[in-house]
Amino acid sequence: MSTSTNPQVETDLLKLENQLCFPLYAASRMLTKAYQPLLLALDLTYPQYLVFMLLWEHEQLTVKALGEKLLLDSGTLTPLLKRMEQKQWVSRRRDPEDERSVIIELTPAGRAMQAQARHIPEQLLEKLAMSPVEISALRTQLTHLLAQLT
């Protein structure tokens, strides 16, 4: 049994302007780029900033928990955490209850970074020129999309 398809519909589905992935990809890149000058002042990369936000909230987490929350594998996360340790922002230690697990904990210098970074969300919101309601709705939609994909 042959199914007939409309070649125009198939062609339209392959147009970049009809894709969901491209505006998400481009927006992600541009949003990360908007963070760069704000983070550069603190000598931070965007992934380091994400790690800091989790640690400021939880004080300490395992590498596994950080990876799960940030959707990063340990091969990406470990070098990032080593650089943060070299800058004395975090400490890494084996979990005494499970030697396979590594605990990442803020140092006093890492805690102090929170005060230095407190202005970043407000400065970024100014760049976006979106209302709090629009931002909340977009975050809700993106969180739902992430949940569907993971």
C-alpha positions in Angstrom: 0.0 0.0 0.0 1.5 3.3 -1.1 0.9 6.5 0.9 0.9 9.6 -1.1 2.6 12.6 0.4 2.5 16.2 -0.6 6.0 17.2 -1.8 5.3 20.8 -0.9 4.5 19.9 2.7 7.7 17.8 2.9 9.7 20.7 1.5 8.1 23.2 4.0 9.0 20.9 6.9 12.6 21.1 5.9 12.7 24.9 5.8 14.8 26.4 8.6 12.1 29.0 9.4 9.7 26.1 10.3 12.1 24.4 12.7 11.8 24.6 16.5 15.4 23.6 17.0 17.0 26.6 15.3 15.4 29.5 17.3 16.2 27.6 20.5 19.8 27.0 19.4 20.3 30.6 18.2 18.6 32.0 21.3 20.7 29.8 23.6 23.9 31.0 21.9 22.8 34.7 22.0 21.7 34.5 25.6 25.0 32.9 26.6 26.8 35.6 24.6 24.8 38.3 26.5 26.2 36.8 29.8 29.8 37.0 28.6 30.6 40.6 29.5 28.9 40.3 32.8 30.8 37.1 33.7 34.1 38.3 32.3 34.2 41.0 35.0 34.2 38.1 37.5 36.6 35.9 35.5 33.8 33.3 35.1 32.6 31.2 32.3 28.9 30.5 31.8 29.2 26.9 32.9 31.1 28.0 36.0 28.3 30.5 36.7 25.7 27.6 36.5 27.8 25.5 38.9 28.0 28.5 41.3 24.2 29.1 41.2 23.6 25.5 42.3 26.3 25.6 45.0 25.0 29.0 46.3 21.7 27.3 46.7 22.9 23.9 48.1 26.4 24.7 49.5 27.7 21.3 48.5 26.7 18.7 45.9 28.2 15.6 44.4 29.6 15.7 40.9 26.9 13.3 39.9 24.2 15.6 41.3 25.7 18.7 39.6 25.8 16.7 36.3 22.2 15.7 36.6 21.0 19.2 37.4 23.1 20.8 34.7 22.6 18.0 32.1 26.4 17.7 31.8 28.4 14.5 31.8 31.4 14.0 34.2 33.8 14.3 31.3 32.7 17.9 30.7 32.1 18.7 34.4 35.3 17.4 35.9 37.8 19.7 34.1 35.5 22.7 34.8 35.4 21.8 38.5 39.2 21.3 38.5 39.6 24.9 37.2 37.2 26.2 39.8 39.3 24.4 42.5 42.5 25.9 41.1 40.9 29.3 41.5 40.1 28.3 45.1 36.3 28.7 44.6 35.4 25.1 45.4 37.0 22.1 47.1 36.6 18.6 45.9 36.7 15.6 48.3 35.7 12.0 48.3 32.5 11.2 50.1 33.6 9.2 53.2 30.4 7.1 52.9 31.0 6.3 49.2 34.5 6.6 47.9 33.3 6.6 44.3 31.4 9.9 44.9 33.1 13.3 44.9 31.6 16.1 46.8 32.0 19.7 45.6 31.8 22.3 48.2 32.1 26.1 48.2 35.1 27.7 49.7 34.9 31.1 51.4 36.1 32.6 48.1 33.3 30.8 46.3 30.7 32.1 48.8 32.1 35.6 48.3 31.5 35.3 44.6 27.8 35.3 45.2 27.8 39.0 46.4 29.9 39.9 43.3 27.4 38.1 41.0 24.2 39.3 42.6 23.7 42.0 39.9 24.0 39.7 36.9 20.4 38.5 36.7 19.1 42.1 36.8 21.5 43.3 34.2 20.6 40.4 31.9 16.9 41.1 32.4 17.5 44.7 31.3 19.1 43.4 28.1 16.1 41.1 27.3 13.5 43.9 27.6 10.8 41.3 28.4 8.2 41.6 31.2 8.5 39.3 34.2 5.3 37.6 33.0 6.8 36.9 29.6 10.0 35.6 31.1 8.1 33.3 33.5 5.9 32.0 30.7 8.9 31.3 28.4 10.8 29.6 31.3 7.7 27.4 32.0 7.5 26.4 28.3 11.2 25.6 28.0 11.1 23.7 31.3 8.2 21.6 29.9 10.2 21.1 26.7 13.2 19.9 28.6 11.1 17.5 30.6 9.7 16.0 27.4 13.2 15.6 25.9 14.9 14.1 29.0 
